[in-house]
Amino acid sequence: MQFVGQLAQADLNDVRKDTRSKTYWRALRLAAIPKLVFRCWAVLMALASIAAVSLMGVLSFAFYGAATLLGRVRSLRDAYQFLSQAYDRFLDRLGQKVLRDSRDTPALRLMVSLTLTAVPIFVIQLVLGKPRLLLAIAFYLSLCGPKFQRSARMFSAKHLEAHRPQGYFSEKYDKVFGRYVEFFLGYLYGDLPELGRTVHVRLHHKENGGPNDNASTMGYDRTNPLHFLWYLSDNIWTTLGLAPYAYFKARGDVKNQRRMFWGMTRYFVYFAAVFIYDWRIGIWFALVPLLSMNFIMAITSWVQHAFCDPEHPEDYFVNTVTVVDEVNFMNEGYHLCHHHRSSLHWTEMPAHLERIRDKMRDSGSLVFRDLDFMQLFIELTLLRRMDVLAEKLVPWEPMNHEQRLALLAQRTKPATALPALGESGAL
């Protein structure tokens, strides 16, 4: 099942008039129209996603610049550090009481911060009724934080929550706060319920970024911005839950198909309710976050499995990248370790990397240092500075600069042909 099927080459080229009847060609062209409409709509959503995330990005980086300037004022910096340390001590004590594993306190901090900022801002906007520009700006800043740090941490917290059968909270609090990140805070980000617990765990980890994964990037040149635009347009079907639903339906997986149906239903009801209440609030507080989430999901999938071996596209030891950065929230950069042992606690990932080091060497797994996933996307696809990536690559054997460049070029070639006009890898 495909929302957008591939147009036959004959549809796009001139052919002899006498090879098919006029009725046949007329029917063929009519059948192609819906496919072309779906593709055009998807590309439009991709462009809208870029606009939405750019809006948030301008605010987020302006926030970062203002915070950096204020941080140079010693009295303000000292006051912030004092309050931050006191807040951390409070959360450490709270985590001991409410979490199943107190090592997940960083996720608790994120949940508390969003609950005290984004949630009340959204409620205040609903109470006031008429959209307020300052509230919308405050809402975006509360979701993104400086330099998109809070968005990245939200993504990591939801990612790891999806792998916890009982979520983060202990049994005493689970009935109230069970899967709090995905099933409550996720609505504010435009993140559908079940994209984590069901799609990420039951689909992505089953396919491991391979050819049958709806998030696979293998058919694209990961160094080409236009290819990313095409991928982003395909990703909207995953963001809306439709591609995963079709995946489970095609395989007769009734349980996960039903989960996806109710996850989509809950979010669409929420989305429609906000628009019915006030369409302007719906645009600023529901549509913009949804489009931004489409972009964030796309770039994350794009880079986490960006370097596949065209001869062995199904080998996740090859196509899953590891990035080691000074700021690595909940060890998200140890993505190969996570795919290898998804149930392993995030604090144990660095040690696990040492245990699988020999397998990584034999497979040719790629490891980068001093790099996060956003920087990897910028250097790889937007700026296409392979020299920078070659310098940050940590090879298993001695390699000169030219050999590193050749390896990166070979690993970013499309493993399969890029989908033709109208073909979606989504469904």
Secondary structure, DSSP 8 states (H G I E B T S, - for coil): --SS----HHHHS---GGGS-HHHHHHHHHHHHHHHHHHHHHHHHHHHHHHHHHHHHHHHHHHHHHHHHHHTSHHHHHHHHHHHHHHHHHHHHHHHHHBSSGGGHHHHHHHHHHHHTHHHHHHHHHHH-S--HHHHHHHHHHHH-GGGHHHHHHHHHHHHHHT-TT-SB-HHHHHHHTTHIIIIIHHHHT--TTIIIIIIIIIIHHHTTSTT-TT--TTS-TT-HHHHHHHHHHHHHHHTTHHHHHHHHHTT-HHHHHHHHHHHHHHHHHHHHHHHH-HHHHIIIIIHHHHHHHHHHHHHHHHHT----TT-TT-HHHH--EEE-SS-GGGTT-HHHHHH-TTS-GGGHHHHHHHTHHHHHHHT--EEES--HHHHHIIIIIS--HHHHHHHB--SS---HHHHHHHHHHHTS-SS----TT--S--
